[in-house]
C-alpha cells in the first residue's frame, strides 16, 4: 500500500490526490465513533480557536443520572444511557431520548438494574446506543441487549451471558456498541463458542455464530467493517487480540494474539486493507494488513506491538496518514505515522488523566478525565494546543464519555448533564 502524502496548513488538512470523505451524514452520529466508527466528523468551517470559557453553550440537558455513555444522534434526536436519573423514581438504568434542537428530554425507558460493581467511579452506564431506522439498540453492562423503537417501546431483549455463554475478559462489564449491517446486528458475547454473533435486527434471532476457542473473553471494542478482495470482513478486538470474521457466514478468517493484560478497550481503525489497533496497560499498538488467501482472508504483521502507541480507553483517530491519541491514560497526547508507527511528537497536555478524542476540520479535540477540553491542530510536525476550557460540572466523577461533533455542534456528556456547544 502506497503512503499518502499529507500537506499541513493551519486550519486545513489535505490528503494529496484524494477526496476528503465524510464519516457520516452531517447532523447524524448514530453509534459510537460515528457511522463508520472513525471518530472523524465531516463538519467544516468550524472555529479555529475558542474564547476563554469555551464555545457558546447552546443548551444543557439535565437529569440524565450517572453515565459514561456518549450520545448517539439521528433524525433530530439524541440517545444516551444513565442510571439514577433525577427525573426517574428509582436508581435503575434507562435509555434516554433528547430533542437535538433544545435539549429537552423526550422520554426514558428502563433497560434494567444499575451497574454498581467495583469502586464508585467505575460504576454506571458505559455503552453508547446504536440507532438505525426506527430502532435504538442499547447494551447494558450486564450484557443484556435491548431493542427499542425510537419512541421508547421495547421490542426484544437478549442476554449475551445466559443465552450465548458470553464472558468478559475483565470485570468491568460490557460496553460495546452493536453494529447494524443490513438486516443483521453484530455483537460480541465473548465466549469460546459464541465470540461474535449475528442476530436478525428485527427479531433478535440468531443467524450465525463465530467462535474463537482460545478467546479469554470480550473486550470493550466495537466491530468495524472492512472489505478485502470482494470479501466483507468484520474486525473485532477481544481480550485475546484481534479477529477477522467473514460477514456472510461468520467463519473465523484470522486472529492476531496479544499477551494477557488488564483490559482491552479501544476500537480499531480500518483503512483499506490495514487494521491499526491498540490497548493500554503496557500493551501497545500494532498495524496489520489483511490479504486475500484462497477463498478467504489472511493477516500479515506490518509492525508488532509498540508500547509507544498504547492507549487505555480514550481511543485514537486517523487524520491523513497520522494517528492521534493519548498515551495510555497519562494525559500525554501523541502523533504517530500510521505506516511505520514512528512517534512524531508526544507532549504533556493541559488536562489530567485519560484523554478521549474526536476529530474534525483539521483539528483533534482531546477531552481529559479532569474535565479539560482542548483543541489541538492535526499537525504531525508539532503539538500545538490552540484553545481549552473546563467543562462546567466536571470534577465529581471522571469525564470519560467520548465527545461527539455533529452538525457544527460539540456534545459533551458530563454525568447528569449533556452540554451542546456551537462550533461554527
C-alpha positions in Angstrom: 0.0 0.0 0.0 1.4 3.3 -1.0 1.8 6.1 1.6 -0.5 9.0 1.0 1.4 12.3 1.3 -0.1 14.9 3.6 0.1 18.6 3.4 -0.4 20.6 6.5 -1.7 24.2 6.5 -3.0 25.8 9.7 -6.7 25.0 9.9 -6.7 22.8 6.8 -5.9 19.1 6.3 -5.4 17.8 2.8 -4.6 14.3 1.5 -2.9 14.8 -1.8 -4.8 13.2 -4.7 -7.6 12.0 -2.5 -11.0 13.5 -1.7 -11.9 14.1 2.0 -14.7 11.7 2.6 -17.4 12.1 5.3 -17.7 9.7 8.2 -21.5 10.0 8.2 -24.3 12.3 7.1 -23.8 15.7 8.6 -26.1 16.1 11.7 -26.1 12.3 12.4 -23.7 10.3 14.7 -25.8 7.1 15.0 -23.4 5.0 17.1 -20.1 5.0 18.9 -17.4 7.0 17.0 -19.9 7.8 14.2 -21.4 5.8 11.3 -18.0 4.5 10.1 -16.5 4.3 13.6 -13.6 6.6 12.8 -14.4 9.3 15.3 -13.8 11.8 12.5 -16.7 14.1 11.8 -17.4 15.6 8.3 -18.1 19.1 9.6 -16.2 22.0 8.1 -15.9 25.8 8.7 -15.5 25.1 12.5 -14.0 27.6 14.9 -10.2 27.6 14.7 -9.9 28.9 18.3 -12.3 29.3 21.3 -13.0 32.1 23.8 -11.5 31.6 27.3 -14.7 29.9 28.6 -15.1 27.8 25.5 -17.5 27.9 22.6 -21.0 29.2 23.0 -23.2 26.9 25.1 -26.4 26.4 23.1 -28.3 24.3 25.6 -27.9 21.9 28.5 -29.9 18.8 29.2 -30.3 17.8 32.9 -31.4 14.8 34.8 -29.5 12.1 32.9 -28.0 10.4 36.0 -24.7 8.7 36.2 -23.2 7.5 32.9 -20.2 7.3 30.6 -22.4 6.6 27.6 -21.7 9.1 24.8 -24.5 10.5 22.6 -25.8 8.8 19.5 -27.6 11.2 17.2 -30.1 10.5 14.4 -33.0 12.3 12.8 -33.0 15.2 15.2 -32.9 13.0 18.4 -30.1 12.2 20.8 -29.9 8.9 22.7 -27.7 8.1 25.7 -27.9 5.9 28.8 -27.7 6.6 32.5 -28.8 5.3 35.9 -30.2 7.1 39.0 -31.9 9.7 36.8 -33.2 12.7 38.8 -36.3 12.6 36.6 -37.0 8.9 37.4 -38.4 7.4 40.6 -35.7 4.7 41.1 -32.0 4.1 40.7 -32.2 1.8 37.7 -30.6 2.3 34.3 -32.5 3.9 31.4 -32.2 4.6 27.7 -32.8 8.4 27.3 -34.1 10.3 24.3 -33.3 14.0 24.0 -34.5 16.6 21.4 -31.4 17.7 19.5 -32.7 21.2 18.9 -33.2 22.3 22.5 -32.0 19.6 25.0 -35.5 18.6 26.2 -35.8 15.1 27.5 -38.5 13.4 25.3 -38.7 10.0 27.0 -36.7 7.5 29.0 -37.2 3.7 29.0 -35.8 1.2 31.5 -33.0 -1.2 30.4 -32.5 -2.9 33.8 -30.6 -2.5 37.1 -27.7 -0.1 37.5 -24.1 -1.4 37.2 -22.7 -1.0 40.7 -19.7 -3.3 40.6 -16.3 -2.1 41.8 -15.4 1.4 43.1 -17.9 4.1 42.5 -16.0 5.8 39.7 -16.2 2.6 37.7 -19.9 2.2 38.0 -22.8 3.3 35.8 -23.7 3.0 32.1 -20.8 2.7 29.7 -22.2 1.7 26.3 -23.3 4.1 23.6 -26.6 3.2 21.9 -26.8 2.4 18.2 -29.6 4.0 16.1 -30.9 2.6 12.8 -34.1 3.4 11.2 -36.9 3.4 13.8 -34.9 1.4 16.3 -32.4 2.0 19.1 -30.2 -0.8 20.4 -28.8 -0.5 23.9 -26.3 -2.8 25.7 -26.2 -2.9 29.5 -23.0 -3.5 31.4 -24.5 -6.9 32.4 -24.5 -7.9 28.7 -28.3 -7.5 28.1 -29.0 -6.2 24.6 -32.4 -4.4 24.3 -34.1 -3.3 21.1 -36.3 -0.2 21.5 -38.3 1.8 19.0 -37.3 5.4 18.6 -40.4 6.3 20.6 -39.3 4.2 23.6 -41.2 0.9 23.3 -39.2 -2.3 24.0 -39.3 -4.8 21.1 -37.0 -7.6 22.3 -34.0 -8.3 24.5 -31.3 -10.9 24.6 -28.9 -11.8 27.4 -25.4 -12.4 26.0 -24.2 -14.2 29.1 -27.0 -16.6 29.8 -28.2 -17.2 26.2 -24.8 -17.3 24.4 -22.4 -18.3 27.3 -20.8 -14.9 27.0 -18.0 -13.7 29.2 -15.8 -10.7 29.6 -12.0 -10.7 29.8 -12.3 -8.2 32.7 -14.7 -7.4 35.5 -15.9 -4.0 34.1 -19.0 -5.1 32.3 -20.0 -4.9 28.6 -19.6 -1.6 26.8 -19.8 -2.5 23.1 -22.0 -0.5 20.7 -23.6 -3.0 18.4 -23.1 -2.9 14.6 -26.1 -2.9 12.3 -25.3 -4.1 8.8 -28.2 -4.6 6.5 -30.7 -6.9 8.3 -28.1 -8.1 10.8 -27.0 -7.0 14.2 -23.4 -7.9 15.1 -22.3 -8.1 18.7 -19.7 -9.8 20.9 -20.8 -12.1 23.7 -17.1 -13.1 24.1 -17.4 -16.9 24.8 -15.3 -19.5 23.2 -18.2 -20.9 21.0 -20.1 -17.6 20.6 -17.3 -15.0 20.5 -19.2 -12.8 18.0 -22.8 -13.4 16.8 -25.0 -12.1 14.1 -28.7 -11.6 15.0 -31.7 -10.6 13.0 -32.1 -7.0 13.9 -35.9 -7.2 13.7 -36.4 -10.4 15.8 -33.2 -10.9 17.7 -33.0 -14.5 16.3 -29.5 -16.0 15.8 -28.2 -16.0 12.2 -24.7 -17.3 12.8 -22.1 -17.6 15.5 -18.3 -17.3 15.3 -16.2 -18.9 17.9 -12.5 -18.4 18.9 -11.7 -21.4 21.1 -8.8 -19.6 22.8 -10.5 -16.3 23.5 -10.2 -15.0 27.0 -13.4 -13.0 26.7 -14.9 -9.9 25.2 -13.1 -6.6 25.5 -14.8 -3.2 25.1 -14.2 -2.6 21.4 -17.0 -2.3 18.8 -17.0 -4.1 15.5 -15.6 -2.4 12.3 -16.3 -3.4 8.7 -13.6 -3.9 6.1 -13.6 -5.2 2.5 -10.8 -7.4 1.2 -10.8 -8.7 -2.4 -14.6 -8.7 -2.5 -14.9 -10.3 0.9 -16.6 -8.3 3.7 -14.8 -8.8 6.9 -15.9 -7.8 10.4 -12.9 -6.8 12.5 -13.1 -7.0 16.3 -10.7 -6.7 19.2 -11.2 -9.1 22.2 -9.3 -9.7 25.4 -7.1 -12.2 23.4 -6.4 -9.9 20.4 -7.9 -9.1 17.0 -10.1 -11.4 14.9 -11.4 -11.2 11.3 -14.8 -12.8 10.6 -16.4 -13.4 7.2 -19.5 -11.4 7.2 -21.8 -13.6 5.2 -21.4 -16.8 7.2 -19.5 -16.0 10.4 -16.4 -18.0 9.5 -13.3 -17.1 11.5 -10.8 -16.0 8.9 -7.8 -14.9 11.0 -6.6 -14.0 14.5 -3.8 -12.0 15.9 -2.9 -12.8 19.6 -1.8 -10.4 22.2 -0.5 -11.0 25.8 -3.0 -11.1 28.6 -3.5 -7.6 30.0 -5.8 -5.8 32.4 -8.4 -4.7 29.8 -8.6 -4.2 26.1 -10.8 -1.2 25.2 -10.1 0.9 22.1 -12.0 0.3 18.8 -9.6 -0.4 15.9 -9.0 1.8 12.9 -9.5 0.2 9.5 -8.2 1.9 6.3 -8.5 -0.2 3.1 -6.6 -3.4 3.9 -5.0 -2.1 7.0 -6.0 -2.6 10.7 -4.5 -0.5 13.4 -5.3 -1.5 17.0 -4.1 -0.5 20.4 -4.5 -1.3 24.1 -3.3 0.2 27.3 -1.7 -1.2 30.5 1.7 -1.5 28.8 0.3 -3.5 25.8 0.8 -1.1 22.9 -0.4 -0.6 19.3 0.3 -2.6 16.1 -0.5 -2.4 12.4 -1.8 -5.4 10.4 -2.6 -5.9 6.7 -5.4 -8.2 5.5 -4.6 -10.1 2.3 -6.8 -12.4 0.1 -5.9 -16.0 0.7 -7.6 -18.7 -1.3 -11.3 -18.3 -0.7 -10.7 -16.3 2.5 -8.6 -13.6 4.0 -5.4 -13.8 6.0 -3.4 -11.3 8.0 0.2 -10.1 7.9 2.0 -8.0 10.5 3.2 -4.6 9.2 4.8 -3.9 12.6 4.3 -5.5 16.0 3.1 -4.1 19.3 4.8 -0.9 20.3 4.3 0.5 23.8 4.8 4.0 22.4 1.4 3.6 20.8 -0.5 2.3 23.8 -4.0 3.8 24.6 -6.1 2.8 27.5 -9.7 3.9 26.8 -9.7 7.3 25.2 -9.4 5.9 21.6 -7.4 7.0 18.7 -8.2 8.8 15.4 -6.6 8.7 12.0 -6.1 12.1 10.2 -4.3 11.9 6.9 -1.5 9.4 7.4 -1.1 10.0 11.2 -2.7 8.5 14.3 -3.5 10.8 17.2 -4.4 9.7 20.8 -3.4 9.7 24.4 -0.5 7.7 25.7 -2.2 5.0 27.8 -4.2 7.3 30.2 -1.4 9.7 31.1 -2.8 12.9 29.6 0.1 12.9 27.1 -1.2 13.1 23.5 0.9 11.6 20.8 1.1 11.7 17.0 2.5 8.7 15.1 2.9 7.8 11.4 0.4 5.1 10.6 2.6 3.1 8.3 5.7 3.0 10.4 4.4 3.6 14.0 7.1 6.2 14.4 6.2 8.9 17.0 6.2 12.4 15.5 5.6 14.0 18.8 4.4 13.2 22.4 3.7 16.1 24.7 2.0 16.7 28.1 -1.4 18.3 27.5 -3.2 20.9 29.7 -5.6 18.3 31.2 -5.0 15.4 33.6 -5.8 11.8 33.2 -7.1 9.8 30.2 -8.0 11.9 27.1 -10.7 10.7 24.7 -10.7 12.1 21.2 -12.8 13.1 18.2 -11.5 14.9 15.1 -12.9 17.4 12.5 -11.8 20.1 10.1 -8.1 19.8 10.6 -8.2 19.6 14.4 -8.2 16.9 17.1 -10.4 17.5 20.2 -9.0 16.0 23.4 -11.2 15.7 26.4 -9.4 14.8 29.6 -10.8 12.9 32.6 -10.5 16.0 34.8 -13.0 17.9 32.6 -10.5 19.9 30.5 -11.5 20.2 26.8 -8.8 21.2 24.3 -8.5 22.0 20.6 -5.2 20.7 19.0 -4.1 21.1 15.4 -3.8 17.9 13.5 -0.2 18.7 12.7 2.4 15.9 12.6 5.2 18.5 12.8 4.4 19.8 16.3 2.0 19.6 19.2 0.0 22.9 19.1 -2.8 23.2 21.7 -4.9 26.1 20.3 -7.6 26.5 22.9 -9.0 24.9 26.1 -11.8 25.3 28.7 -13.0 23.5 31.7 -16.4 21.7 31.2 -19.0 23.0 33.7 -19.9 20.4 36.4 -16.8 18.3 35.9 -14.7 17.0 38.7 -17.1 14.9 40.7 -16.6 11.8 38.6 -14.1 11.2 35.7 -15.1 12.8 32.4 -14.8 9.5 30.4 -17.7 9.9 27.9 -16.2 10.4 24.4 -17.0 13.8 22.8 -19.2 14.0 19.7 -19.2 16.5 16.8 -22.3 16.7 14.7 -24.0 19.4 12.6 -21.5 22.0 13.8 -22.1 21.2 17.5 -19.9 19.7 20.2 -21.7 17.4 22.5 -20.2 16.5 25.9 -21.8 14.1 28.4 -20.9 15.2 31.9 -22.6 12.8 34.3 -26.1 14.1 34.9 -25.8 16.6 32.1 -25.4 16.7 28.3 -23.9 20.0 27.0 -24.2 21.3 23.5 -21.7 23.8 22.2 -21.7 25.8 18.9 -18.5 25.2 16.9 -19.4 27.3 13.8 
